Every structure is written in structure tokens, then in C-alpha cells.
Amino acid sequence: MAKLSLGSDPDAERDKISEPELLARIAAHSLWLASEGQDGTRFEMSGANLIYAGFLEADMRQARLAGACLIKANLPSRIAFQ
């Protein structure tokens, strides 16, 4: 299998979630957590392209990101993605 480095594939950022959309989804997830699922929306982006995404200040407990591309994403040291 060929080893690819970031930037070697011109299509690496195709279908990447935009920063405004990411921030909106994180805010909705925070509301969902705070309301115990009564308001907001759970962060569910399994298989999504989240290259360079920023999650450092986000509470991402119970987020679903199975198979998501998290290359160069800023993640907190303790995280519990599902």
C-alpha cells in the first residue's frame, strides 16, 4: 500500500466540512449534551472528511465519528468519540 503524505493527493480536502458548518454542529452537540438529548443534535459524522477540524475546546462526548478522516485535526488529549 502506498504511503501518502498530506498534500500529496490533490483531492485530500474534497468534501471537507466547512468551518462554519463544523462550528454549528459542535454548538448543536453541546446543546444536545447539556439538555440530555432534549434539544440540539448529536454530532454524528461517521465517515466524514474532517481534515484539519478543530475540536480543542469542544465537548465531544458521545460524538459518533467512526471512519471519519481526522488527519491533522486538533483533538483534546482526552476524547471519547464513538
Secondary structure in CASP SS format (residue, H / E / C, confidence):
PFRMAT SS
TARGET T0000
AUTHOR 0000-0000-0000
METHOD secondary structure of the structure
MODEL  1
M C 1.00
A C 1.00
K C 1.00
L C 1.00
S C 1.00
L C 1.00
G C 1.00
S C 1.00
D C 1.00
P C 1.00
D C 1.00
A C 1.00
E C 1.00
R C 1.00
D C 1.00
K E 1.00
I C 1.00
S C 1.00
E H 1.00
P H 1.00
E H 1.00
L H 1.00
L H 1.00
A H 1.00
R H 1.00
I H 1.00
A H 1.00
A H 1.00
H H 1.00
S H 1.00
L H 1.00
W H 1.00
L H 1.00
A H 1.00
S C 1.00
E C 1.00
G C 1.00
Q C 1.00
D C 1.00
G C 1.00
T C 1.00
R C 1.00
F C 1.00
E E 1.00
M C 1.00
S C 1.00
G C 1.00
A C 1.00
N E 1.00
L C 1.00
I C 1.00
Y C 1.00
A C 1.00
G E 1.00
F C 1.00
L C 1.00
E C 1.00
A C 1.00
D C 1.00
M C 1.00
R C 1.00
Q C 1.00
A C 1.00
R E 1.00
L C 1.00
A C 1.00
G C 1.00
A C 1.00
C E 1.00
L C 1.00
I C 1.00
K C 1.00
A C 1.00
N E 1.00
L C 1.00
P C 1.00
S C 1.00
R C 1.00
I C 1.00
A C 1.00
F C 1.00
Q C 1.00
END
